[in-house]
Amino acid sequence: QVQLVESGGGLVQPGGSLRLSCAASGIIFSGYNMGWFRQPLGKQRELVAQITGTGTTNYANSVKGRFTISRDNAKNTVSLQMNSLKPEDTAVYYCKADPRNLGRVYWGQGTQVTVSS
């Protein structure tokens, strides 16, 4: 059974930092490109950052220079370090596992991030 379990969300003041983690089980982790997406209330889900199995990264323009995605293939985890947080970063953040070859895409259950004073 495949599981992606996110953790690390919460309430933070503007300018603060949070670190999200996603623990994967039931998949060959290195065979998946991993991503973080977010969905603000009432809006569509959008890409935040992606990382390939070999470590190539891609970021949304809105988070470049503030967020850093990383992965640990030995621990089957992907993380998102979020610095200089803004109120517009408020959203439910989802972890996504995208197979490098043909296969099913998996999503985590999401974790809420709220940036507010």
Secondary structure, DSSP 4 states (H G I P E B T S, - for coil): --EEEEE--EEE-TT--EEEEEEEESS-GGGEEEEEEEE-TTS--EEEEEE-TT--EEE-TTTTTTEEEEEETTTTEEEEEE-S--GGG-EEEEEEEEESSSS--EE---EEEEE--
